[in-house]
Every structure is written in C-alpha cells, then in structure tokens.
C-alpha cells in the first residue's frame, strides 16, 4: 500500500468517531511525528559527529576557523 492509500484509509476510518476519539487520534499522530523527527535528528547528529571525528587536526582547525565570529557575521533574523 502506498502513502496516498494509507492517508485515504485513515480518513475513512476516522469518520464517525467522537470528538474525544478524534483528539486521541490527533495526539497519537503528533506523538509519531515527534518520534520520527527525533530519530532523524539523532541520525543526523551521529553522521555529523562521525564525519568530524574523521578530520585531521588541520582540517578541524579549518572548520573551526570558518565559524569564528559566525553569530556576529550572520545574526539570526527575528
């Protein structure tokens, strides 16, 4: 089954549920999204960490130099 079919099936199955049940479904969906985002974030952090650990001292110095005054040069827009 593909994503579109799952989405359609979920919509079909939620029809007629009470407001409380729909709220519970929504809470579960939000929980799943947080879980997926955490997994993606953890994988990304591990990948970056592994890559940084493979750098030589010279390469690491270069990376660090790239970030000197970063916040001052590239302030966050509000």
Phi, psi and omega in degrees: 000142179262174184303314182299321179293319177298316180299317179295318179296319179296317177298316180298315183291336181273347179298133177089355178286153178291164178301319178297318180294320178295322177297320179295319177298314179300315178301319180294318178299316179295322176298314180298319179298317178298318180298314179297316180297322178294317179298314178299316181297315180298318178297317180298314180298319178296320180296314179296316181299315179299318180296317180294324180293339181275350182288147172284169178301320180296316179295320180294321177300318179298314179300315180298321178297326180297334184258004176296129180062022183303311182296326179287318181287328184230070181295149178288137176282143181249000000 
